[in-house]
């Protein structure tokens, strides 16, 4: 059975419905967004995370197309460009939103009917993302041991669920160790819950335990998603990934980073903006304050792992050493 989080964004007649991941799995609440502006606000407020914003942006753009129904085509197209920029700016480190907007506009540009073209582009973008995640999962599963423990950080969404599905199809017997991933606890609430839903042996550790777990030989591979991978092999992912990667190299644990494709628009790490979330988030866990008023919080949401700490970057075309990522694009214009 497909995990619930695999379909956490739905387009309906009355808007886009987004499963609120902030309190999942303790509460299963769907947030209805009636306008593209409301979708953007939901993404900014972390109602959805990981690949969720990609699907929210796809279908938020459909709402934008509905809003411009009846306008002259050039005015409608300009309004969609503005909507796209609004969505892309909500989460700037991950480049999924840019790709979602491009997928929808590609549908609009080949259809006389803006709304029909938008829907066609969104559905094509949805299927393409899922197909590429499936291939990524298959390539990743092939790199994992037949039996052993995998340490993962944060919530890798379809990348992880497709990897687990492919590994199960191959008869591999894997155990997962998940970091809790402060301050939103995506690892504790999303990863651990979904792995359990898929029948996987799952152990939860706090963020500070990763190096200790690897030092004992109890972990065979470190596996994370990447919000973005630069062409020179830097892995940008949820803050905490860098520390785990450094520890993994120290204890001879291979680090595999999953991404559909390296980003040609980011030649180096300097080309990737790192989002800072409100420092107040660090002072709270699940809505409860965990520090006194004497402290202030600082929250870079992502960190950058240099290529020397990365064993392989696994893509939807196979695995590459960090210094070989240009080979991904040899011979075509794949994005």
N, C-alpha and C positions, 0 to 999 in steps of 0.2 A: 504494500500500500504506500502511496506517495506521502511523504511527510507534509504536515499542515503548512509549514513555512515555505514549502516549494511553490505554493500558490497563494501568496499573502497580499496580492494586489489584484483587484477585480474591477473591470469596467462595467458599469450598469447604466440603465437609462437615466437615473437620478444623480450620476456622478461616479467618481472613483472611490472605491471602498478599500481602505488600507488596514490590515491587521496591525493593531498597536503593539509593537514589540517591547515597549518600555516596561510593561508589567507582565508580559508573557513568560511562563505558562500559567501563572497564578490567576490571571484574568485574560479572557479571550474576547476582546472588544474590537469591533471594526469601526474605524473613523471614516465618516463619509465626507468627501471633498466635492463640493458642487462647482468649483471654478478652478482654473489653473493656479490662481493665486493661493487658494486654500491648499492645493497640492504642494506648492512650493513651501508654504508655512509648515505643513506636516513633515516634509523632508528636513527642513531646518530644525524643527523641534525633536528630531530623532524618533518620530513615530515609526519610521521604517529605516533600516540600516542595511549595509552590505549590498547585495544586488537589488534589494527592495526599491531604492531610489531609481534604479534603471527602469523598472517596470512602472513605477509611479510617474516618472517623467514621460514615458511613452504614452500612457493613457491620460496624463494631465494635458499633453499636447492635443489629444483628441477633444478634450473639453474646450481647449482654446479654439480649435477648429469649429466646434459647435457655436461658440460665442461670436464668431465672425460670419456666420451663415447669412447670406444675402448681401454682403459687402462686395464691391468690385474686387476682382481677383488681386490686383496689385496692392490694394489696401489690406485685404485679408492676409496676403503673404507677408506684408510688413508687420502686421499684428502677430503673426505666428513667429516671426524672427524675434520680436520683443519677448514673447512668451518663452521662447527657447532660451534666450539670454537670462531671463529671470530664473529658470530652472537650473541652468548650468551653474549659476553663481551660488546656489544653495549649498553645494558640497564641492569645493574646488579641487581637492586633492585627488579624488577618484575621477577618472575620465569616462566612466560609464554614462553619466548624464549627457555629456557632449555627443556620445555615440547614439543615445536614445533619440535626442533631438534630430540628429542627422538622418536616422532611419525614418522617422516620421516625415520629415521634409522631403525626403527622396520619393515617398509615396505621393505627396502633394504635387510635386513638380511634374509628374507624369500622368496626372488625372485632371480632367476639366472640372470635376466636382471636388472642391477643396475638402469638404467633410468626408466624402467617400475615400479620397486619396489618403487623407490622414489616418482613417481607420485601417486602410490596407497597409500603409506604412508601419503602423503600430503593430499589427498582427504579424507582419513579416519580421519586424525587429524582435518581437517576443519569441517567435519560433527560432530565429537565427541565434539568439542568445542561448536558448536552451540547447540547441543542437551543438553549439560550440562548447558549452559547458559539459555536455555529454562526452564529446571527444576528449576534452581536457581530463575529465574524470577517468576515462579509459587509459589514457597515456600515464596518468599519475598512478593508478592502481598497478600498472605493469612495473612501476619503479619501486613498489613497496615489497617487503619480504613476504614470503608465504605465511609466516607466522611471526608475531612479534607485537611490540607496543609502539604506538605513534603518539607523539606529543604534539598538540595543536594549540593555537592561540587565537582567541577571539572567535568570530563566527564566519566561516567561509561560505555559507549558504549553498547554492547549487553546486559550486565547485566541490564542496565536501560531500554532499549527498550523492552526487554522481560518482565520486571516487569510491565511496563506500559500496554503492550498488555494483559498480564494476568489480571491486575486490571480492564481494560476495559471489558474483557470477563466476569468478575465477577459482572459487573454493578457498580463498585465503582466510586465515583465522587471525584477525587483527584485534588488538585491544587499543583503546584510545585513552589518553590522559589529557584532560582539558584544563587549561588555566581559567580561573574565574573571570578575568578580564575586567578589572576596575576601570572607571567607576560605574559603568552601566551593567556590568556583569553579563555580557553577551555570552561568554563561555559557559557560565553557570546556568543561565536561563535558556539560551537558544541552542548552543552546541550540545551540551550534555543531554538536554531534553530530546533533541532530535535524534541523536545517536541512540539513546535509549528506545525511542520510538521505532528505530530501524533494527532493534535487536542486537546492538553492539555492546560489548563489555566496556563500560565507561567508568573512569575514575576522575574525580574533580580535585584539583589542587589550587592553592592560592597563587597569585601572580609571583610571589617571592620564592616559590618552591621549585621553579623550573630547573635551575642549575643543579640543585641538590638531587632532583630526580634523575637527571642525566648523569650525574657523577657516580651513581651507584651501578650503572650499566643496565638499568631497568627500562631504558628507552632505546629503540632501534633507529628511529628517524624523527626529525623535527619537520612538520608539514604545516605550512600556513598558506592562506591566500595572499594575494598582493593587490592593494588598491591601485597601484601602478608600478610598472617596471620600466626603467629608463633604458635607452638603447645601449648605454655603457654598463648595464648590469646592476644598477642600484635598485633595491627592493623597498618600495614605500608601502607600509602597512601599519596596522593598529599599533600605537605606542606600546612598547614592551617586546616587540619582535626583535629589535636590535640586541637587547640583552640576552635573549634566548639564543640568537644566532652566534653571538660571541661565545657563550657557554658551550653550545653544540660543537664548535670547532675545537675548543679546549679539550672536550671529552670524546672527540672522534665520532660524533653523531652527525650523519649527513643532514643537511638542511635543504629541503625542496620547497620552492616557492611556486605557487600556482597562479597563472594569469592567462587569459585567453590569448593575448598577444602583447608584446612589448609596444610601448607607445612611441611612434616615430616623431611625434611632436614634442617629445621630451628627450633630447639627446643626452642630457646629464641630469643629476639630481637638482641642480640649480634651476632647472626648468619646471619643477613641480612645486606649487604653492602648498605649504603645510598649514592645515587648518588648526586654529586654536579655539577650543570650546570654552565656555564660561568657567572660570576658576572655581566658582561656587559648586560646580558639579563634583569636584574632587572632595569637597567638604561634606558631601551627602552620599548615601547609598540607598537606593530605592525610596527616595523621598525623606529619609531620616538623616538628620545631621550626625556626623561621626567625628567632628573636630570642634574645639571650642571657638569662641568668638575671637580668641587671640591669634588665630592662624588665618592666613589667606591661601587661596588655592591657585595652582598653575596647571593648565591642562593642554599641552600639545597633543592633539588627537592622534597623530601619526609620528612614526620615526622612520629614518632612512638607514637601511642596512647596506654597507658597501659590498661590492661584488666578491671581495676576498673571503667573506663569511658565508657565501652562498654556494652550495654544491652544484645545484642545477635549477634552472627556471623551466618549469613544465608548462607547455602551451597546448593549444588545440591542434598543433602540428607536431608535437613531440617535445622531447626534453633537449635543452641547450645549455652548455656552459655559459656563464654570464658574459664572457668575452666573445661569444659566437652568436649573439642575438640578431645581428644583422642578417644572418642566414635565413631567419624566419621569412624575410621579405624577398628573397632572391627569386626573380622571375615573374613577380606579379605585383599587384597593388592592394593586397589583402590589408585590412585595417586591424 
